[in-house]
């Protein structure tokens, strides 16, 4: 092991293996906490090595002190499953291979490891000592064999029935370690001014960008990694394609993923994650029949081809959930509910499936299949022409709608949006985490969709809105902002009165019963000519005015009443 300031984790790691190995070597590269004392106390041989901006160099220093026939390498934020640790000794029975793999489980949830929030991969973590194995790469070091000169060297690794749990991708851990800037610096140094950069270094740069939500940069780097592999006459690894199409999905660029993902699947036809991504792409571009076929194929493949990095659920509960989505889109709620139930059978804690099932089986007005087998009448569409013929070009309005993670039941959201339709010449949906329901509402409204991370820059958000904005005036609303009929008429009347480039503040009240008492009421700049807007604040829900702009107050009051789910949330 190589470590630095790993006091919170190292005891857990060493305790998981110390009864199943003959020696523990810990190389410390500059800890200022109690890491070395803990390691010493647990029987490790602790060595110090100055940090030289290279993980491989420190790792190779540790190998020079290893005396066992086999070497297991780990990181401090990992541990061996308690019941599996004694099985490490099975390496002593291996005769024809120099490598052994473990099932590594990489938890990727928020704070606590959850069994259904993880990636799984069979990874070479054990190798014969003294056979020429060493590490290369200043960061994200890789195990390499320096003497691939015999047929024996090409023997596949033996897979041991041992699970290694990795906690380093949990948000609670990454926020404490804050290694993104360091990693990116080292990786960029490794490819700078290099006409033949290492494809894996480019991939890891893409991965770092993906981790912080910079999907466009990550996508570009993933493509560079693929091109670098092809330029070296090598088959790009499956992870490169997984990252590439994962970025497209995360950024909502579904059409850019089709039909290119079929080429990646042609290279790795048994990689279930790529088939899951394909299904999601097809679903989002409206090809539900083909999407259903992809999701059903995921269930056939399963998720145990661990030569790939496999998302837990890619071959079980995720395709079931998305099949439910597809059947909802086709107007078959009974079939959808059956798939949501099956998803919950695979993963009882799958919240999204439980919510969907609750919406279908609760008091929602969801059409059921008729007993004759015919479909129920489809729900009327909210779609309308992009610009209303009754409005002059100078007085057209865009409605900008910010949708967060908690938007309430879709049917309620849809009913609420219908009330604002008389004012909307166009809609712009800002998806700040709602995901699929935002897309569904955008389809109904024929709206543009902008994807905005919760920690995004508000002024960049306004720049993104301007790129798709066609109307001169913008009305900002949040889900379930409502006005009385009289106030709605007053807002409509403004369409003919706003002849100057003006910003208008509206009253916002969070509690309907407080309106008359003027309590819990604030003013927000919600209606504005585009040339008066400097930026927007999605937290307070208002526009920021260009200095010197004409700002008018109004007596119009919005009240916000989010519907309550049946479970009370």
N, C-alpha and C positions, 0 to 999 in steps of 0.2 A: 504494500500500500504506500501511496504518497499522500501526505496530508499537510494542511495548514489551517489553523484555527477551526478545528472540527470538534470542539468540546461538546456541542449539543448532541452529536451523533455517534462519535467513535466508540463509545462503550457498547451501545446497542449492536454495532457492527462486529466488534471483536468477540463479544459474548456469544454471538450466533455461530461462530466457527471454532473457537479455541479448543473445544473438546473433540474436534474432528480433524485437526491438523497437527503436525509435529513441531512446526515453528511459525512464528508470526514476525514479519519484518515490516517495520513502519519507518518510512523515510519522511522526516519533517523538513519543510522548506521555509520555515520562519514563523512558526506559531507564536502568538503572544498571549494565548490563553492557557488553559490547563490540559491541552491535547496530549502533550508528551507525558505528563504525570499520569494521566488516565491510562495511556497505552502501556507505560512501564508497570503500573499496578495490575494490569491484566496479563502480564507475562510476555509482552512483546519485546523484541529487540529493536530499540529505537535508535535511529541514525539521523544525523543532521546533514543536510545538503543545501548549499546556497541556491536560491532561486535564480535561474538563468533564462527566464522567458521560454522555457521548453519543458512541457510535460513529459515528452519522450525521454529526454536526458535524465530527468529525475527518476522516471520509472526504470530506466536501464541501470541506474546506479543501484536500485533496490535488487535487481536481478543478480547483480554480481555477488550479493551476500546470501543468496538462496542456496541451501544445501540439499533440499529434498529432491527426490526423483521426479516428482511432479510439482508444478507451480500453479497456484490459484491466485488470480489477481482481482482485486476489489477496490471500491472507493468507500469512503467513510459514510456516505449517505445511502449505503446499501446494507442488506443483511440476508443471510441464508434462512429460508423457511425452517422453523424449529424442527418439524418432523422430518425434513429432508437432509439436514446436515450430516447425519451418520452415513448417508448414501454416497457422500463424496469419496469415501474409501473404495468405492467400486472402481476407481481409476487403476487401482493396483492389478485388476484383472485384465486390463486392456493390453493386447499384444501387437496389433497390426496398425495402430494409429498413434500419431504423436499429439493429437488434439482431442479434447473433449468439450462438449457444449453443455450449457445449462439453460433452462428456460428462464430468461430474464423478464420480469414483470415491471414495467415502468409506469408508475402511478402518475396521473396527470390531472387530478382534480384540484379543488381549491385549497382545502386545509388538511383534511384527513384522508388517508388512503381508503378508497372504496374499490371493492373487487371488480365492479363494472365500469370503472373509469381508469382504464389502463391500456397500454400497448404491450404485446407479448412478442418475444423474439428468442429463438435459439441462438445463443452467442457463445463463441469460443472463449472460455474463461479458464481453462486448464490446459497446460501444455507440458511436454517433457522437458526437463531441465537439461542444459548442455547440448541441445540439438540445433543451435543456431537461431533460436527465436529471440527477437528483440522488438522494441517499439520504435516507430517512426512518426514524425509529425509533432510540431511544437505544441499544437492544441488538438484535442480530439484524437489523441495518439492511437495508432493502430498496431496490432500485433503482426509482425512480419517474419518470414523465414528467410535467412540470408543464404541458405544452401539448398535451393530446390533442385537437387541434382540426382534424385533417384525416384524410382516408381513408388517407393514407400512414402515419399514426401507428399504425394498427391492423394493419399488415402483420406477419405472423408472423416470428419470428426465423429467420435462416438457420442451419442446423446445420453446424458445421465438423467435419471428421474429426480432432478434437484431444481428447485425454484429459488431464484435470487430476486429479492424485492429491491427496487430502486425508487427512492423517494425524492430525488433531486429535481424532478419536474413538477412537483406540487407547488402551487402558487405560494404557499406559506413558506416554503424553503427557498425558492428563487428570490422572493422579496427580501429575505434575510441575507442571502449571499451576494446579490447584486453583481453578478459576474458578466452581465451582458457587454458592458463597455470594454472590459478587459479581453473577453473572448473575441469580440469584433476587431479590436486593435491587432491582436496577434494573428488572426486569420487574414486580415487585409495586408499585413506586413508579409505574410507568406506568399501572397500572389502578386504583390506589387512588382511591376517591371519584369514580370516573368512571361516570356512569350508562350510557354507551355505550362500554364498553372495546373496544379494538382486538382483534378475534378472533385475530390472529396473536400478540399479546402473551400472550393466554390460552393459546394453543397452546404457545408456547415455555415458559411456566410448567409446563405439563403435561410437556413434554419434559424439563425439568430434574428434575422429580420422578421421571420414569421412569428417568432415568440413574442415580439413586441407589437404585433399587429400591422407591420409595414408590408402588406401583402404584395403591392406592386413591385417593390424592391426585391422581395423574396422570390417572386415569380421570375423576374429578370435574371437573378443569380442562379435559379434552378435551371433555366434555359442555358445559361453559360456553362453550368456543370455538365449538362447533357452534351452540349456541343464539344466541350473539352474531351469528354470520353470518346465521342465519335472521332474526333481529330486524332486520337491516339489509337484508333482502330480497336476500341474496347466497347463492349456492350454496356450502356449506362445502367447502373444498378437500379433495382426496382424502387428503392427509396427516393431516387431523384424524381421519378414520375409521380410517386405518391405526394411528394412535397409540391410539385408543380401544380397538379390538379387540385390538391387541397387548398392552395392559395386562391385559385380561381373560385372555388366554392365559397371560401371565407369572404371574398370580396364581392360576391354576387355576380361575377362575370361568367354566367353559365353558358352563354352562346359561344364564348371563346373556347370553351372546353370540348365543343362538339364540331366535327367528329374525331378530332385529334386523339381523344382518349382511347379510341378503338385501336390505334397503332400501338399504344403502350400495352394494352391488353393482349395484342398479338404477340408481344415479346414475353409477357408474363401472364399467360391465360388462366393460371390457377391462383392468382393473387386476388383474394376476395375484396380487399379494400378498393382496388381499382374498379371492380364491378359495382361496388356500392356507390362510388363516386359517379360512375357512368349513370346509374339509375337516378341519382339526385340531379344530375345535369339534364337528363331527358325529362324528368318530372317538372323541372322549373322552366323548361322551354315548351311545355305543353304536350309532349309526346308521352302521354300517360301509359298507353298500351305497351310501348317499348320499355318504359321505365318499370312496369310491372314485371316484364320478362327478366330484366336485369336483377331486380330485387329477389325474384324467385330463384334465380341462378345462385345468388349469394347464399341462400338457404341450402342449396345442393352442395356448394363448395364447403360450407362450414368455416371454421376459423382456427384450424389446427395445423395449417401449413406454415410452421414456425421458421422456415428458412426465410420468411418475409417478416417485416415488422407489421404485426396484425393488430388492428384496433379491436379491443374486446367488444363484442356485440356485432361486429361487421358481418358475421355469418349467422346471427341469431336475432337479437331483439331489434337492432336497427333496421334491417330490411322489413321485419314485420311492421314496425312503426310506419315506415315510408309506404308500405303497401296499404296501410290504413289511410294515409294521406291521399294516395292515388284513388282509392275507391270513394273517398269523400269527394274528390274533385269530379268523379264521374257520377255523383249523385246517388251513391249506393251506401248509405250510412250503416245498414245492417252488416254488409260485408266489411266495412271499415272497422266497426266495433269488434268483429271477430278477430281481425288482425291485431287490434290494440290489446285485446285480451291475451292473444298468443305472445305478444311482446312482453306483457307483464308476467306471463308464465316463465319466460326466460329470465326476466329481471324484475322482480317484484318492486324494486325501488325506483323504477324508471318513471320519473315524475311526469314527463311530457306525455307518455302514453296514458297514464292515469287521468291526466287533465282532459285529454281528448275523449277518453271513454266517458268521463263524467259529463262532458258537454253533450255527447250524443245520447246518453241515457238519462239525463236530468230533465229539468223543465224547459230546455231549449226547444224552439220550434224547428226541429230537424225533420225533414221529410223522410218517411220510412218507405221501404219497398211495399208495393201493393201486393195483396195476397195472390193476385193473378200472375204475379211475376213481372208485371210492367213497372217501369220506374215511376216514382212520384213526380209531379210537375216540378220543373226546375225553379229555383229561386229567381225572381226578377232581377235583371242586371241593373247596376247603377251607372252603366256606361252612358256617355253623352259625347257629342262632338267636342273636339278640343277647345273651340271658342264658341261662345253663345252668340247667335246672330243679333240678339237684342242689344248687345254691348258694343260701343264704338271701340276701336283699337286703343284709344287714349285712356279708356276707363275699364279695361279688362283687369280682372283680379286672378292672381294665383293664390291658392290656399296651401301653405306649407304646414304639414302635419308631422310632428315628432312622435314616433312610436318607440317606447322603451320596452324592457323585458316584460313588465307586468301590464298588459293591455286589456285584461278582462276577456270574457268569452268572445269569440269572433262574431257570433250572431249579434251580440249587443254592440260591438264596434261598428259593424256594418249598418245596423239600424241608426246608430248615432250619426255616421257619416252622411246618410241620406238626408238628414235635416239640414246639413250645410250645403247640399247640392245647388240650391237656387243662387248662391253667391259665387260659386266656383266656375270660372272659365277654364281653369286647368288646376290639377292637383300635383303637388310634389310631396312624396312620402319620404320622410327621413327615418331610416331604420336604425335605431340606436340599441338594438338588441332583441327586438320582437321576432325577427326571422321570418318563418313561413307565413304567419298571419299577415305580416306587413306585405309580403308578396301577393297573397290572396286579395287583400284589399286594393293593392295597386292594380291588379288585373281587373277588378270590378270597376275601378275609377279611371282606367287607362292612364294611370299616373306614372311619372318618372319616379324612380327609386334611388335614393342616395344612401349609402351605408356609412354610418358615423359611429366610431367607437366612443364609449362613454367617457374616455379620458382624452378625446380629440380636441384640437384647437378650435374654439368657436369662430375665429376669423377665417380659418380655412374652410369651415362649414359654409360660411356665407359665400366664399369664392366658389365652392362647389354648387351651391344653389344658383348662383348667377349663370353658370355654364349651361343650365337647362331651363332657366327662366325665360319665358317669352312675353309675359304680361308686364305692364309697367308697375302695377300695384301688387303688394304681397300682404296677405292676411295670415298671421301666425296663430295656429291653434294647437292645443294639446288634446289628447284623447278625453272625451266626455266634457269638454268645455261646451256649455249650452247657454242660449239666450232665450228670453221670452219671445213670444210672437211679435210683440210690439217692438222690442229691441232688434229683432231680426229684420223687420221692415225698415227700421231706422238705418241699420247697416246697409241694406239694399239701396236706400235712398242716397247714401253717400256716393254711390257709383256715378251719379250724375252731378254731384256737388263738388267733388274733389277735382277742381280744375288746376290747382297749383300743385307743385311738387311738395307734398306735405307728409308728415308723420303724425299719426293719431294715437293717443293713449286711451285704452279702455280700462274700465274697472274690473278687477278680478276678485272674486269672492269664493273661498273654499267651502263655506258652509251656507247652504241656501237660507237657513233660518236666521242668519246673521245679516242678510242684505239690508233690511230696513233699519237695523241698528248700527250700520256702518262699522261693524267689527270684523276683523279678519279680512279686510278688504285692502287691496293695493292697486296701484296704477301700473300698467305695463304697456310699453310701446308695441302694439300688436298689428297695426295697419300702417303701411308706409309705401311711399313711392321708392322705387329701387335706387334712385339717385340720392336719396336722403339716408341710406343705410350704410354704415361703416362696417358693421358686423352683427352677429347675433349671439345671444347668451342662452344656450339650451337649458341651463340649470334654472334660471329665473323665468325663462320663457318669454323673451322679448328681443326687439331689435335695438342695436346701439346706433345712435344717430350720428351722422356726420356733423362736426362742429358747425354751428351757425344755421342748422336746418330749422325750418318752421315746424314746431311741434304743437299740436292742438289737443286739448282735453275734450273728452266727450262724457256724456252721462250714461252711456251704454255699459251695462254690467254683464259680465260673463260669470257663470257659476260652474264649478267643477264637481261633477257627481259621478265618480267611478262606480260601476255596478259591482255588487257583492256576489261572489260565487256561492254556490250552494253549500260549500264547506265553510263559509263565513269569511274567507280571505278577500 
